[in-house]
C-alpha cells in the first residue's frame, strides 16, 4: 500500500485541511504472495471508501488504531479519511460547512488528485460514533451517490445529543456541551432535515438506495440508540444488515466492524 498523510486546500472550508489517503499498490506480489482476497479484481481506478472519524479523533485515528492499511490492501480499495474537527458533520452556524465538504467537494478532490473512482457503484462510506452519524446523514441525504454505507456504534438520535443536556453532558461525549452553539447557533436550533429518522422517512425507494450495514457492541453506551434505529429501518424494504456482539465504545470493536463491512460490500453478494 501507499499512504498519503498531509493537507489539501478546501474551497468549501476556505482553509487547508488534513487528509489521509490509503492507495492500493498491490505490494504483496513482490513478496511472492497472491494479491488481494479471493474474488477481488484490481481495476485501473480503485474503488473508494470514505472513512469518517469520531468526536475525539482526527484523520489519523483509523490508520493508527486499526489495521485499515492491511485491509485496504487485501481488498484493493482506496481509503480516504478526512478531518472534520468536532463538527458532527454539519454545516456549522458559526464555522465551516463540513457537510458540504464531505459530500460535494471531497469526492471530486480525491478523484482528481489520486485517480480514484467515485462512480456510485464504486463509492462507499463508513464511520464510527460521530462518524457513524455522519455516514447516515450523508448516505441518506444523497443515497444515489453511494453503493454502501457502514455505520458503527453510531449516534443515531441526533436530538439527544443536541437538545438533551443530560445526555449531551455525558463523559463519553467529552465536553460536547461547549461545541453545540458553534454548530447549531446560540439558541441551539435543531436541524430537523438532518435527523436520521426524518431522512429515512424521506427516502424515495423508487430510486437507488445504498446497502446499509450497522454494528454496535452490546455494552456500548449508544447500544439502545442503535437497536432502536435498527428496528425502525427494518420496517422499510432496504438492503439492510445489523450485527451486534460483545463490546464497548472502543477500537477493538471497530477494527472488527470495518473488516465485516469490507467483506459484505466488496465480496458478499447477499
Secondary structure, 3 states (H helix, E strand, C coil): CEEEEEEEEECCCCEEEEEEEEECCCHHHHHCCCCCCCCCCCCCCCCEEEEECCCCCCCCHHHHHCCHHHHHHHHCCEEEEECCCCCCCCECCCCCEHHHHHHHHHHHHHHHHHCCCCCCCCEEEEEECHHHHHHHHHHHHCHHHCCEEEEECCCCCHHHHHHCHHHHCCHHHCCHHHCHHHHHCCCCCCCHHHCHHHHHHCCCCCCCCCEEEEEEECCCCCHHHHHHHHHHHCCCCCCEEEEEECCCCCHHHHHHHHHHHHHHHHCCCC
